[in-house]
Every structure is written in C-alpha cells, then in structure tokens.
C-alpha cells in the first residue's frame, strides 16, 4: 500500500473540481446522525471537516503524515473537533468500538491483493460495534481502464505544476501512476516524483470477501446514487453491516 508523500502538497489542486459537499451528504445518507466514525484514508480532510460539522464523532486516519498535517490544519481553521491518527487501514485500532468505519475516495484501490482486502475488512470488523457499518467506495476497473488507462495528465497552477503518466496493466487490472510535480519556492521550482498503483476490484469479489470476513452487504451502488452498479459505473459504493 502506497503512502502519499509530497504529493499531498498538490492533492487539493488536483481534486479542486470535486463536489465534497455533495459527497459528504451522500455518505451521511447511510449513517446514523451523530454516530461515532473511524475514517480511513482521510487524505487532506475535506470529507472529515464536513462530517465533523454535521456532528459526527470522528477519528480520521491516514497512512501519510503529510496528508494528516494538512488535514489537521484544515480542521483547526474550520474549528472542528476531529481526532487525527496515523494508521494503516489494514491495521485499524480504536480505544472503544465505533458505529461506522468509512473509506472515501479510492483508499481501497490502494489495497492490491486479496490478503490486503481481508486484512482491512477484518480490521474494520474488529473496531466496529455489533451491527456496525462499513462504508467504502472504489474507482471501478472500467474507470481505471478507460479514463486513466495509458493517459498522461498535465496541469500548471502557477505555484504548482504536475505531470501524471499512467500505465494500465490489463492482466492485473492495475494502473501505475508516475507523478512528477514541481512546487514553486520564490524564483525556483522544487521537483518531486512518486509512483502510485491502484487496482480495479471486481464488485462481486469484494462482496464475497466481505461475507467471508463477517459482514452482510446491505448495498452495492453506482456511487452517488442508490442505483444498481452498471457496466460503466466509474465509482462503486459498498455498504456492509457487521454480523
């Protein structure tokens, strides 16, 4: 599993067109108001802050220290109460059981093997209350193959510029992302490079593994809707209950 490093510095720029307000509303539609939530792969805290504003008791985690620093600063500026902790989503822990575990925006795509998935599901189950919920989304194999594929993405935001080169592996259903980004410091630019790998997981396989790890799947949706998954769904939302 890859941890975002300096890429955290440009993440918000890359995601500037995402409607986080609508995304948070969608997630809240599955949660009991005010419940306790352990958030995995919280990134720069955009969803975290919105859930905290809505009254959820939130512990937000990420494997990347750089992401957590940015998320913590956002929470401070927004005067929201959030506990942040560095955590691998395959090794979750909590001082007391929580009502829900969530992973928003591709965290599960960074789990590349069946063993990784099983460890995440079992870890989530261990920190959940009886009948607690596990909610997560994945970018679909269709999206990774057709939208990311072997494409190159470039952007210049003034203080930050990046080149994002993708290579799709049809056999493994993975996309290798070579990231080069340039951060301006006065008259100079500092260059950083990172490699990330995401896997397009099959929804039926995810459901099978959830069942084997002690969950009942209560919903599998074309994300941002309550519609069934389609062959061309770009994002898939799964909702499961601990049994």
C-alpha atoms as one frame of an Amber mdcrd trajectory, in Angstrom:
protein
   0.000   0.000   0.000   1.428   3.374  -1.066   1.506   6.381   1.258   1.182
   9.793  -0.302   4.342  11.806   0.317   4.927  15.255  -1.120   2.003  14.581
  -3.470  -0.128  15.736  -0.542   1.007  19.265  -1.421  -0.826  19.210  -4.770
  -3.675  16.852  -3.898  -6.228  19.604  -3.302  -5.252  21.298  -6.539  -5.761
  18.039  -8.400  -9.145  17.483  -6.726 -10.396  21.074  -6.955 -13.441  20.150
  -9.084 -14.752  17.516  -6.661 -18.069  18.405  -5.013 -17.171  17.401  -1.466
 -20.383  18.881  -0.058 -22.484  16.522  -2.174 -20.161  13.613  -1.416 -20.449
  14.180   2.324 -24.236  14.393   2.047 -24.252  11.085   0.192 -22.195   9.367
   2.899 -24.406  10.822   5.638 -27.397   9.218   3.957 -26.091   5.840   5.122
 -25.042   6.866   8.640 -26.981   7.370  11.848 -26.835  11.096  12.720 -24.170
  11.883  15.303 -22.704   8.389  15.399 -19.048   7.568  16.025 -16.981   7.163
  12.856 -13.473   5.915  12.178 -12.401   7.314   8.825  -9.677   5.549   6.828
  -7.521   7.248   4.194  -8.829  10.673   5.165  -6.398  12.460   2.859  -6.371
  16.228   3.301  -9.516  16.133   5.438 -12.160  17.525   3.076 -14.729  14.878
   3.999 -13.525  14.819   7.610 -14.277  18.504   8.182 -17.717  18.228   6.593
 -18.707  15.220   8.699 -17.447  16.885  11.875 -19.550  19.962  11.095 -22.578
  17.676  10.901 -21.978  16.413  14.420 -20.299  13.053  13.861 -17.754  11.923
  16.460 -14.809  11.463  14.160 -11.429   9.777  14.302  -9.753  10.386  10.943
  -6.757   8.315   9.923  -4.286   8.107   7.082  -1.005   6.326   6.446   0.563
   9.569   5.182   1.973  12.027   7.704   1.913  14.746   5.044  -1.795  14.255
   4.432  -2.527  14.290   8.161  -0.663  17.556   8.657  -2.777  19.262   6.008
  -5.999  17.706   7.316  -5.226  18.750  10.889  -4.600  22.337   9.814  -7.930
  22.405   7.927  -9.736  21.141  10.990  -8.112  23.839  13.096  -9.039  26.593
  10.658 -12.615  25.309  10.474 -12.821  24.965  14.266 -13.928  21.358  14.025
 -13.182  18.715  16.639 -11.506  15.747  14.950  -9.009  13.254  16.339  -6.319
  12.516  13.748  -4.094   9.440  13.872  -1.596   7.818  11.551  -2.921   4.376
  10.752  -2.652   1.695   8.092  -6.193   0.728   7.104  -5.144  -2.929   7.265
  -4.265  -2.491  10.954  -7.006  -0.333  12.448  -7.369   0.103  16.173  -9.673
   2.021  18.464  -9.859   2.527  22.213 -13.555   1.724  22.036 -15.822   0.239
  19.351 -17.281   2.645  16.793 -20.591   2.775  14.952 -19.085   3.053  11.485
 -15.862   2.692   9.541 -15.640   4.621   6.273 -13.119   4.942   3.450 -13.866
   7.633   0.882 -12.238   8.285  -2.490 -10.100   5.362  -3.610  -8.411   4.256
  -0.385  -9.416   0.651  -1.085  -7.992   0.877  -4.619  -4.551   1.013  -2.993
  -5.129  -2.448  -1.493  -3.626  -4.564  -4.265  -4.065  -8.135  -3.052  -6.800
 -10.328  -1.620  -4.782 -10.547   1.583  -4.755  -6.726   1.829  -8.530  -6.639
   1.429  -9.103  -9.373   4.001  -6.863  -7.593   6.498  -8.787  -4.347   6.001
 -12.187  -5.993   6.347 -11.187  -7.991   9.428  -9.517  -4.946  10.966 -12.646
  -2.864  10.360 -14.824  -5.568  11.867 -12.649  -5.674  14.985 -13.202  -1.970
  15.744 -16.938  -1.930  14.960 -19.780  -2.319  17.396 -22.151  -5.239  16.788
 -24.164  -4.382  13.647 -21.768  -1.506  12.962 -21.392  -0.306   9.378 -18.525
  -0.410   6.924 -18.827   2.037   4.011 -16.283   2.412   1.239 -16.044   3.259
  -2.424 -13.678   2.197  -5.195 -12.871   3.569  -8.595 -14.088   0.808 -10.887
 -11.969  -1.300 -13.210 -13.896   0.406 -16.026 -12.698   3.830 -14.855  -9.105
   2.749 -14.362  -9.039   1.189 -17.821 -10.906   3.838 -19.837 -10.404   7.129
 -18.001  -6.945   6.720 -16.511  -5.675   3.964 -18.806  -2.413   4.856 -20.540
  -3.181   8.559 -20.472  -0.962  11.463 -19.480  -2.403  14.369 -17.486  -0.624
  17.689 -17.034  -1.527  20.911 -15.247   0.127  24.199 -14.315  -1.462  26.017
 -11.368   1.241  28.675 -11.071   2.827  27.718  -7.771   2.384  24.016  -8.500
   2.640  22.094 -11.763   2.458  18.354 -12.365   2.703  15.630 -14.989   0.803
  12.408 -14.307   1.640   9.451 -16.569  -0.477   6.301 -16.356   0.200   2.760
 -17.470  -2.644   0.242 -17.349  -1.996  -3.489 -16.866  -4.898  -5.427 -18.377
  -3.927  -8.713 -16.754  -3.634  -7.332 -13.212  -6.373  -4.681 -13.573  -3.963
  -2.136 -12.136  -2.812   1.302 -13.174   0.702   2.510 -12.413   0.810   6.272
 -11.955   4.128   8.066 -12.337   3.790  11.501 -10.768   6.214  14.366 -11.345
   5.375  17.657  -9.712   7.043  20.997  -9.339   6.450  23.271  -6.349   7.484
  26.907  -6.633   9.713  28.483  -3.997  10.288  32.083  -4.986  12.069  32.051
  -8.333  12.853  28.335  -8.176  10.847  25.134  -8.529  11.458  22.005  -6.473
  10.768  18.731  -8.275   9.259  15.681  -6.588   8.486  12.265  -8.042   6.248
   9.497  -6.721   4.806   6.247  -8.043   1.330   5.053  -7.096  -0.513   1.872
  -8.013  -4.265   1.361  -7.884  -6.229  -1.812  -8.552  -9.700  -2.059 -10.036
 -11.560  -4.502  -7.791 -14.500  -6.532  -9.021 -17.654  -5.754  -7.014 -18.690
  -9.408  -6.766 -15.258 -10.296  -5.423 -15.452  -7.527  -2.825 -18.878  -8.756
  -1.730 -17.600 -12.346  -1.442 -14.683 -11.280   0.713 -16.885  -9.086   2.905
 -19.195 -12.035   3.521 -16.241 -14.274   4.389 -14.888 -11.656   6.800 -18.068
 -11.378   8.856 -20.135  -8.763   7.041 -23.541  -8.679   5.409 -23.559  -6.425
   2.350 -26.639  -4.205   2.552 -25.959  -2.096  -0.521 -23.844  -2.068  -3.682
 -24.443   1.065  -5.733 -23.417   3.157  -8.662 -21.781   5.776  -6.436 -23.664
   8.960  -5.522 -26.947   7.164  -6.265 -28.966   4.261  -4.898 -28.969   2.676
  -8.355 -27.513  -0.738  -9.080 -23.956  -0.987 -10.341 -23.717  -0.647 -14.117
 -21.110  -1.994 -16.519 -19.843   1.570 -16.989 -20.080   2.767 -13.382 -16.949
   4.786 -12.699 -17.229   4.572  -8.930 -18.835   1.861  -6.805 -20.182   2.355
  -3.290 -20.445  -0.605  -0.919 -22.322  -0.626   2.387 -21.943  -3.545   4.783
 -23.016  -4.448   8.318 -21.014  -6.385  10.880 -22.665  -9.696  11.752
